[in-house]
Amino acid sequence: MTAEVAVLNSNGIALAADSAVTIGHEEGKIYTSADKLFQLSECAPVGIMVYGSASFLGVPWETIIKSYRSELGGRTFRKLVDYSKNFISFLKTSRMFPATKQKDDVRNILVGFFSHLRKRFEDAVQKEYDKRHELSESDIKEMFTSLIREELEKTKKNKKLDGVSTRITQAIGRKYEKDIEVVRQKIFENLPISKIAGRLIADMVVYLLTSERLQQRGQISGIVVAGFGEKEHFPSLVETAVFGMASGHLLHLKPNKASITDGGQAIVVPFAQREMVYTFMDGIDPDFKELIEKSTKDLFDQMADIVLQEVKGKYAVYGRKLQVKVRAGLDKLIPNLYNEWDKTRVEKYSGPVMENVASLPKDELGAMAEALVNLTKFKRRVSRERETVGGPIDVAVITKGDGFVWMKRKHYFDAGLNPRFVARISKGRNL
């Protein structure tokens, strides 16, 4: 995991990223020397941050970004969003991700998803066996088919990934038909599976690979492109979450955008582990806020039930009519209460902060972005949670006039011992 922040006002945009990276699975080894913030163009005021997975289809993001920067050369675009689109296009067409790597990535996704299904099925079988003490092969087939139907319906409810058409969906189904069967046999082994369940599994995999449910099962990489287009006077950013590639199609969510459109505005955008930034800005932890709202609604509902039961016990007809009115009233009153809380939160906490952020000079933008990442880093350090945010914090500020400027940047080497590297950089060969 990681913590990254972008702070924007009419002066420019500050980007800050920690250096922690987890090698292996979630409980793997944590190192604090990863690079996540880069200059995207050699000449334009544009930067890029990455979070989530440290690589894409086995290729480190640093290698991908620097290869793109070399290919981009001196080209510029009128709008910042065009840099993001061009980078995404580069991912789609790059020779770094051949069909064999795409197939391996799809198989890895399927292994994880089928393992999840097998665990769910084994738990269900054990629970049913404890009740009945006997299960036939027919029972097991029926239970498995029922589980697959349930998972298929759950997957269908998710939105399609950005740019996925019927043609792409069909192409993915045809391309990986044999791979689905290979992984299915590997994970489910000799489990009795009906022909219907087999067809449902194939359908479910295609829906999985082309829907937003993929973000629950696959390795997510976040890409944040930020800065100025050639014809833009105020900064903006575009965030795109990518999951992999299948049949030559990049699997990604619809991009999120944030931009300053006029003077006197400010935006603070956290990425990856965001809770401490929201806590600072809003005056309350988002999970705690959700708990308060839920418990408040539950309290009102339970108190209403107690009163209504008493009334219905004495006046059945009137009690039923009153119940309808009370429920309708609560459906309006509780959202109004939440809105009042949000209004107070903005007036007392985030509003005054954002007013000041709108006027911050360039150096203070960088200092704020660094401080917000540091909040998450410090929280992880003093709590019982794993230190998934840590190491040096890289900070860059991008302005229209000065371009991409490093305020803080770590190196894995001593610049004094590498004069040739420094000479290459000074000649414009930004490696």
C-alpha positions in Angstrom: 0.0 0.0 0.0 1.0 3.6 -0.1 -0.1 7.2 0.7 -0.1 9.9 -1.9 -1.6 13.4 -2.0 -2.2 16.1 -4.6 -2.8 19.7 -3.5 -4.0 22.1 -6.2 -4.7 25.9 -6.3 -4.4 28.5 -9.0 -0.6 28.7 -8.5 0.1 25.1 -9.3 -0.1 21.6 -8.0 2.0 19.8 -5.4 2.4 16.0 -5.4 3.7 13.9 -2.5 4.3 10.2 -2.3 5.8 7.9 0.4 8.3 5.1 -0.5 6.9 2.0 1.1 6.3 -1.1 -1.1 5.2 -4.6 -0.1 7.0 -7.5 -1.8 4.8 -10.6 -2.1 1.3 -10.9 -0.7 -0.4 -8.5 1.8 1.7 -10.0 4.6 4.9 -9.8 2.6 8.1 -7.9 3.3 7.9 -4.1 3.3 10.7 -2.0 1.8 10.9 1.8 2.0 12.8 2.8 -1.1 10.3 2.6 -3.9 9.9 5.5 -6.4 6.3 6.4 -7.1 6.5 10.0 -8.3 8.1 10.9 -11.7 8.4 13.7 -14.2 6.3 12.5 -17.2 7.6 14.9 -19.9 11.1 16.2 -20.4 9.8 19.6 -21.4 6.1 20.0 -20.3 4.9 20.8 -16.8 3.4 17.3 -16.2 4.1 14.7 -13.5 2.8 11.2 -12.8 2.3 9.2 -9.6 1.6 5.5 -9.3 0.1 3.5 -6.3 -1.0 0.0 -5.6 1.0 -2.6 -7.5 4.6 -1.7 -8.1 4.5 -3.3 -11.6 2.2 -3.9 -14.5 2.1 -7.3 -16.0 5.5 -7.9 -14.5 7.1 -4.7 -15.8 8.1 -2.1 -13.1 6.2 1.2 -13.4 9.4 3.1 -13.4 10.6 1.3 -16.5 7.2 1.9 -18.2 7.1 5.6 -17.3 10.6 6.3 -18.4 10.1 4.4 -21.7 7.0 6.5 -22.3 8.9 9.7 -21.5 11.6 8.8 -24.0 9.0 8.1 -26.7 7.1 11.2 -25.9 10.2 13.3 -26.4 9.4 17.0 -27.1 5.7 16.5 -28.0 3.2 18.5 -26.0 -0.6 18.4 -25.7 -3.1 21.2 -25.4 -4.8 19.8 -22.4 -3.6 17.7 -19.4 -6.2 15.1 -20.0 -4.6 14.4 -23.4 -1.3 13.4 -21.6 -3.3 10.8 -19.6 -5.1 9.5 -22.7 -1.7 9.3 -24.6 -0.1 7.4 -21.7 -3.0 4.9 -21.6 -2.7 4.5 -25.3 1.0 3.7 -24.8 0.1 0.9 -22.4 -2.3 -0.6 -24.9 0.2 -0.6 -27.8 3.5 -1.2 -26.0 5.5 -4.3 -26.9 6.4 -4.7 -23.2 3.0 -6.5 -22.8 2.9 -9.4 -25.3 0.0 -11.9 -25.5 1.9 -14.4 -23.4 2.1 -11.9 -20.5 -1.5 -11.0 -20.9 -2.5 -14.7 -20.7 -0.4 -15.2 -17.6 -2.0 -12.2 -15.9 -5.5 -13.5 -16.8 -4.6 -16.9 -15.3 -3.3 -15.3 -12.1 -6.6 -13.5 -11.7 -8.5 -16.7 -12.3 -6.5 -18.6 -9.8 -7.3 -16.1 -7.1 -11.0 -15.9 -8.0 -11.5 -19.7 -8.3 -9.6 -20.2 -5.0 -12.1 -17.8 -3.5 -15.0 -19.8 -4.9 -13.6 -23.1 -3.7 -13.2 -21.8 -0.2 -16.8 -20.5 -0.2 -18.0 -23.9 -1.5 -16.0 -25.9 1.0 -17.5 -23.8 3.8 -21.0 -24.3 2.5 -20.6 -28.1 2.1 -19.2 -28.4 5.6 -22.1 -26.4 7.0 -24.6 -28.5 5.1 -22.9 -31.8 6.1 -23.0 -30.8 9.8 -26.8 -30.4 9.5 -27.6 -33.5 7.4 -24.5 -35.8 8.1 -24.7 -37.1 4.5 -24.3 -35.6 1.1 -24.6 -37.4 -2.3 -22.7 -36.5 -5.5 -25.9 -35.1 -6.8 -26.3 -32.8 -3.7 -22.7 -31.5 -4.2 -23.3 -30.8 -7.9 -26.5 -28.9 -7.0 -24.9 -26.9 -4.3 -22.0 -25.9 -6.5 -24.3 -24.9 -9.4 -26.3 -22.8 -7.0 -23.1 -21.1 -5.7 -22.0 -20.3 -9.3 -25.4 -18.9 -10.2 -25.2 -16.6 -7.1 -21.7 -15.4 -7.9 -22.6 -14.9 -11.6 -25.6 -12.7 -10.6 -23.4 -10.8 -8.1 -20.8 -10.2 -10.9 -23.5 -9.1 -13.4 -24.6 -6.3 -11.0 -21.2 -4.5 -11.4 -20.7 -1.8 -14.0 -18.7 -2.6 -17.1 -15.1 -1.4 -17.2 -14.4 1.7 -19.3 -14.4 1.1 -23.0 -15.7 -2.5 -22.8 -18.0 -3.3 -25.7 -19.9 -6.4 -26.7 -17.2 -7.1 -29.3 -14.5 -7.0 -26.7 -16.4 -9.1 -24.2 -16.9 -11.8 -26.9 -13.2 -11.6 -27.9 -12.1 -12.1 -24.3 -14.4 -15.1 -24.0 -13.0 -16.8 -27.1 -9.4 -15.9 -26.4 -9.3 -17.4 -22.9 -11.7 -20.3 -23.2 -9.0 -22.9 -22.8 -7.3 -21.0 -20.0 -10.5 -20.9 -18.0 -10.8 -24.7 -18.4 -7.2 -25.3 -17.4 -7.4 -23.1 -14.3 -10.8 -24.5 -13.3 -9.4 -28.1 -13.4 -6.3 -27.0 -11.4 -8.3 -25.3 -8.6 -11.4 -27.5 -8.5 -9.6 -30.8 -9.3 -12.0 -33.8 -9.1 -15.0 -31.8 -7.8 -18.1 -33.0 -9.5 -19.3 -30.1 -11.7 -22.4 -30.2 -13.9 -22.3 -29.1 -17.5 -24.5 -26.2 -16.6 -22.1 -25.1 -13.9 -19.2 -25.3 -16.4 -21.0 -22.9 -18.8 -21.9 -20.6 -15.9 -18.3 -20.4 -14.8 -17.2 -19.4 -18.3 -19.8 -16.7 -18.5 -18.9 -15.5 -15.0 -15.2 -15.2 -15.8 -16.0 -13.0 -18.9 -18.2 -10.7 -16.7 -15.4 -10.6 -14.1 -12.7 -9.6 -16.5 -14.9 -6.8 -18.0 -16.6 -5.4 -14.9 -15.7 -3.3 -11.9 -15.8 -6.4 -9.7 -12.3 -7.0 -11.0 -11.1 -4.4 -8.5 -12.1 -6.8 -5.6 -10.1 -9.7 -7.0 -7.1 -8.3 -9.0 -4.0 -6.3 -8.5 -4.9 -2.6 -8.8 -2.5 0.0 -10.1 -3.5 3.7 -9.8 -2.1 6.2 -12.3 -2.3 9.9 -11.5 -1.3 12.3 -14.3 -1.1 15.9 -13.1 0.0 19.3 -14.3 -0.8 21.7 -17.2 -1.7 21.3 -20.8 0.0 23.7 -23.2 -3.2 25.9 -23.5 -4.2 25.6 -19.8 -3.5 28.2 -17.2 -4.7 26.3 -14.2 -3.6 22.8 -13.0 -5.6 19.6 -13.2 -5.2 15.9 -12.6 -6.6 12.6 -14.0 -6.6 9.4 -12.0 -7.0 6.0 -13.7 -7.2 2.6 -12.0 -5.9 -0.2 -14.2 -6.1 -4.0 -13.5 -4.3 -5.7 -16.4 -4.8 -6.5 -20.1 -6.9 -9.2 -21.8 -6.9 -9.9 -25.5 -5.1 -6.6 -26.2 -7.7 -4.6 -24.2 -6.6 -2.5 -21.2 -8.8 -3.3 -18.2 -9.4 0.0 -16.4 -12.0 2.1 -14.6 -13.4 5.3 -16.0 -10.9 8.1 -15.2 -11.5 10.5 -12.3 -10.7 14.2 -12.9 -10.1 17.2 -10.7 -9.2 20.7 -12.0 -8.9 24.3 -10.9 -11.1 26.3 -13.3 -10.6 29.8 -11.9 -8.6 31.8 -9.3 -9.4 31.4 -5.6 -10.1 27.7 -5.8 -8.4 24.8 -4.0 -8.6 21.0 -4.2 -7.0 18.3 -2.0 -7.0 14.8 -3.4 -5.6 11.8 -1.5 -4.9 8.4 -3.1 -4.5 4.8 -1.8 -4.7 5.1 2.0 -6.8 8.2 2.3 -8.4 8.0 5.8 -6.0 10.3 7.6 -6.3 13.1 5.0 -10.1 12.9 5.3 -9.8 12.9 9.1 -7.6 16.1 9.0 -9.8 17.8 6.4 -13.3 16.8 7.8 -12.5 16.6 11.5 -13.6 13.0 11.7 -12.4 9.6 10.5 -14.5 8.4 7.6 -15.1 4.9 9.1 -16.2 6.5 12.4 -18.5 8.9 10.5 -20.1 5.9 8.8 -20.5 4.2 12.1 -22.1 7.2 13.7 -24.6 7.6 10.8 -25.5 3.9 10.9 -25.9 3.7 14.6 -28.0 6.9 14.7 -30.4 5.5 12.1 -30.6 2.2 14.0 -31.4 4.1 17.2 -34.2 6.1 15.6 -35.6 2.9 13.9 -35.5 0.9 17.2 -37.1 3.7 19.2 -39.8 4.1 16.6 -40.5 0.3 16.7 -40.8 0.4 20.5 -43.4 3.2 20.4 -45.3 1.7 17.5 -45.6 -1.7 19.0 -47.2 -0.1 22.1 -49.6 1.8 20.0 -50.5 -1.2 17.8 -51.1 -3.3 20.9 -53.9 -1.0 21.9 -55.1 0.5 18.6 -54.2 -1.9 15.8 -55.7 0.0 12.8 -54.4 3.4 14.0 -51.0 1.8 14.8 -50.6 0.5 11.3 -51.4 4.0 9.8 -49.1 5.7 12.3 -46.3 3.2 11.3 -46.5 4.3 7.7 -46.3 7.9 8.6 -43.4 7.5 11.0 -41.4 5.5 8.5 -42.0 8.1 5.8 -41.0 10.8 8.3 -37.8 9.1 9.3 -36.8 8.6 5.7 -36.8 12.4 5.4 -35.6 13.4 8.8 -32.5 11.2 9.0 -31.0 12.4 5.6 -31.8 16.0 6.7 -29.8 15.4 10.0 -26.9 14.0 8.0 -27.0 17.1 5.7 -26.9 19.4 8.8 -23.8 17.5 10.1 -22.1 17.8 6.7 -22.9 21.5 6.5 -21.4 22.1 10.0 -18.4 20.0 9.0 -17.7 22.2 5.9 -18.3 25.4 7.9 -16.1 24.5 10.9 -13.4 22.2 9.4 -12.8 21.7 5.7 -14.2 25.1 4.5 -11.7 27.3 6.5 -8.8 25.0 5.5 -9.7 25.1 1.8 -10.0 28.9 1.9 -6.4 29.1 3.1 -5.1 26.4 0.7 -6.5 28.5 -2.2 -4.0 31.2 -1.3 -0.9 29.1 -0.5 2.3 30.0 -2.4 4.2 27.2 -4.2 6.5 26.2 -1.4 3.6 25.9 1.0 1.7 23.7 -1.4 4.6 21.2 -1.3 4.8 21.5 2.5 1.1 20.7 2.9 1.2 17.7 0.5 4.2 16.3 2.4 2.5 16.9 5.8 -0.6 15.1 4.8 1.4 12.0 3.7 3.3 12.2 6.9 0.0 12.0 8.9 -0.7 8.6 7.5 2.9 7.6 7.9 2.9 8.6 11.6 -0.5 6.9 12.2 0.9 3.6 10.8 4.0 4.0 12.9 2.4 4.4 16.3 -0.6 2.1 15.8 -0.9 -1.7 15.7 -1.4 -1.6 11.9 1.4 -2.7 9.6 3.7 0.1 8.5 2.5 0.1 4.9 3.3 3.8 4.6 6.8 4.8 5.3 10.3 5.8 4.1 11.3 9.2 2.6 8.5 11.3 1.1 9.1 12.6 -2.4 7.6 16.0 -3.1 7.3 17.9 -6.4 5.6 21.1 -7.3 4.4 21.8 -10.8 3.6 25.3 -12.0 2.9 26.8 -15.4 6.0 29.0 -15.4 8.6 26.8 -13.6 7.4 23.4 -14.8 8.1 20.3 -12.8 10.3 21.1 -9.8 11.5 18.6 -7.1 11.3 19.9 -3.5 12.4 16.6 -2.0 13.7 13.5 -3.8 15.4 10.4 -2.5 18.2 8.7 -4.4 19.5 5.2 -4.0 23.0 6.4 -4.8 25.4 9.2 -3.8 25.4 11.8 -6.6 29.0 12.7 -5.7 30.1 9.1 -6.6 28.3 9.2 -9.9 29.5 12.3 -11.9 28.7 10.6 -15.2 25.1 10.2 -14.2 24.9 13.9 -13.2 26.5 14.9 -16.5 23.9 12.9 -18.5 21.1 14.6 -16.6 22.6 18.1 -17.2 22.7 17.4 -20.9 19.0 16.7 -20.9 19.1 12.9 -21.0 16.6 12.5 -18.1 17.0 8.8 -17.2 
